């Protein structure tokens, strides 16, 4: 196997592991409650919410630090941190310890996600980078999709602690291979330390926004805590923008939004992420509450979606390389929205898997396999090499915020799902359809995006051209 493909396999495996943790722990929540019966559901919810909030908030600063101080260094450090926190989570004897370990785990995941692709892309020639992005993105999509079924198997086998220890099975071999394979790269022309105050403002703004969305249904949208979280975001975000415009080394390069491809794809990723992550949770809840299927059977039932996403990703990459991402993104997002629409029109309280859920899940999976890699490629392909990890972190943060928004909207529509909640699920599926088709409208604005070719005398991984030299 060529070296570049080995690098792609290693970094994709780490992406798979990091994004698997976003969904796999959800299935362990009930078993967690049995292990800690004296802790309230509100306290236990921070095992999930703490990870989501910190993960979203830390992505951009992590990408900026990687561009400045070394992507390989940050990747390996983030992976070590993630694995150590996974062990601490699996051994936790109390809820506060588990929540703290999950926060550290989120910091590790936020570090490896933007650095993984920024280390992989320079290994590929420009005309093959769409394929590389597609395969890496497919790993994340499959991880999110198989999380419920894999989590159910692990919890049924060994309890909730197994969902954390399984990370060692993936992460330790990847760590050894990454240390041997990956080449260091960083931005050499920029002097000075990235803006620490700007990083704190951004973390506070994104964290406040994510916290308000995540806890809105639990605390009440007009509660003091939610209003304080949104108010914090409303104050800190403009301060962050002003600080970034004035600082010589801002934590987020706002000039990247001058790139049409980056801006359009990032907006599309946010919208699509809301529908995608809502869909993952919605279908499992429908199967377990309306059709009364056990978790293991429900997880297996939704597996065709991730399988189709993985199968379609290489096609999305080839289309992106040859014709540009719009050719795959527009039909992909339309197909993604069609699957939930079929469920809204045909699903009943009586189980009809092969005629109702299976075709809808298959169509949705095809849409995911086409659209996620295409949007990811559009966001990344024209980024200037010095800001590669920063840009990936910014796009990833918006996708994670989209996930938080989508799941919050789903919870608001469903309330407490039960056997008589079919009407609520229909509304949720229509919301997911709307998100997919809105992403299709956004994708129409994508142009013929192409990766910039490196200067002949300078290897791609070392090129540090300023933004205004990007094509």
Secondary structure, DSSP 8 states (H G I E B T S, - for coil): --HHHHHHHHHHHHHHHHHHHHHHHHHTHHHHHHHTTTS-HHHHHHHHHHHHHHHHHHHHHHHHHHHHH-HHHHHHHHHHHHHHHHHHHHH--SHHHHHHHHHHHHHHHHHHHHHHHHHHGGGS-GGGHHHHHHHHHHHHHHHHHHHHHHHHHHHHHH-TTHHHHHHHHHHHHHHHHHHHH-------S--S---HHHHHHHHHHHHHHHHHHHHHHHH-TTSHHHHHHHHHHHHHHHHHHHHHHH-TT-SS-GGGGGSHHHHHHHHHHHHHHHHHHHHHHHHHHHHHHTS---HHHHHHHTHHHHHHHHHHHHHHHHHHHHH-THHHHHHHHHHHHHHHHHHHHH--SS--IIIIIHHHHHHHHHHHHHHHHHHHHHHHTTS-GGGHHHHHHHHHHHHHHHHHHHHHHHHHHHSS--TT-HHHHHHHHHHHHHHHHHHHHHHTT----------TTS-GGG----GGG--
